[in-house]
């Protein structure tokens, strides 16, 4: 992976009335990527568990139409 450039953003603090300029480094590419992957995994697991619960409820209630609709929505979660 290529090394990412450091980018500094200059911001003026209104309390100092322009006497001082501070520079803050943006988050590194690795940290942003890791946080995005973690959030994607958490959402994937949450949606999969929700669909599992709804499918089990549809089976318990003998609701065939709801089961068919939910099983179509569940198909992307079974591909590995």
C-alpha positions as CSV (number, residue, x, y, z in Angstrom):
1,X,0.0,0.0,0.0
2,X,1.3,3.4,-0.9
3,X,2.3,5.8,1.9
4,X,-0.3,8.5,2.4
5,X,0.6,12.2,2.5
6,X,0.2,14.1,5.6
7,X,-2.2,17.0,5.2
8,X,-2.4,19.8,7.6
9,X,-5.5,22.0,8.0
10,X,-4.9,25.5,9.3
11,X,-7.7,26.8,11.5
12,X,-7.9,30.1,13.3
13,X,-9.2,30.0,16.8
14,X,-11.7,32.9,17.3
15,X,-10.6,33.4,20.9
16,X,-7.1,34.4,19.9
17,X,-8.3,36.9,17.3
18,X,-5.8,35.8,14.7
19,X,-2.7,35.9,16.9
20,X,-2.1,32.2,16.6
21,X,-2.7,29.6,13.9
22,X,-2.9,26.0,14.9
23,X,-2.3,23.0,12.5
24,X,-4.1,19.7,13.0
25,X,-3.2,16.5,11.2
26,X,-6.0,14.7,9.6
27,X,-6.7,11.0,10.4
28,X,-4.4,8.7,8.6
29,X,-5.7,6.5,5.8
30,X,-5.2,3.3,7.9
31,X,-7.4,4.6,10.8
32,X,-10.1,5.7,8.4
33,X,-10.1,2.4,6.6
34,X,-10.1,0.4,9.8
35,X,-13.0,2.3,11.2
36,X,-15.0,2.0,8.0
37,X,-14.4,-1.7,7.9
38,X,-15.4,-2.1,11.6
39,X,-18.7,-0.1,11.0
40,X,-19.5,-2.2,7.9
41,X,-19.0,-5.4,9.8
42,X,-21.2,-4.2,12.7
43,X,-24.0,-3.2,10.4
44,X,-23.7,-6.4,8.5
45,X,-24.0,-8.5,11.7
46,X,-26.9,-6.3,13.0
47,X,-28.9,-6.6,9.8
48,X,-28.3,-10.3,9.6
49,X,-29.4,-10.9,13.2
50,X,-32.5,-8.8,12.6
51,X,-33.5,-10.8,9.5
52,X,-32.9,-14.0,11.4
53,X,-35.3,-13.0,14.1
54,X,-37.9,-11.9,11.6
55,X,-37.6,-15.1,9.6
56,X,-38.0,-17.2,12.8
57,X,-41.0,-15.1,13.7
58,X,-42.6,-15.7,10.3
59,X,-41.9,-19.4,10.6
60,X,-43.5,-19.5,14.1
61,X,-46.6,-17.6,12.8
62,X,-46.9,-19.8,9.6
63,X,-46.7,-16.7,7.5
64,X,-45.6,-18.0,4.1
65,X,-45.6,-14.7,2.2
66,X,-43.5,-12.9,4.9
67,X,-41.1,-15.8,4.9
68,X,-40.7,-15.7,1.1
69,X,-40.1,-11.9,1.2
70,X,-37.6,-12.2,4.1
71,X,-35.7,-15.1,2.6
72,X,-35.2,-13.1,-0.7
73,X,-33.8,-10.2,1.4
74,X,-31.6,-12.7,3.4
75,X,-29.9,-14.2,0.3
76,X,-27.0,-11.7,0.1
77,X,-26.0,-12.7,3.7
78,X,-25.6,-16.4,2.8
79,X,-23.0,-15.8,0.0
80,X,-19.5,-16.6,1.2
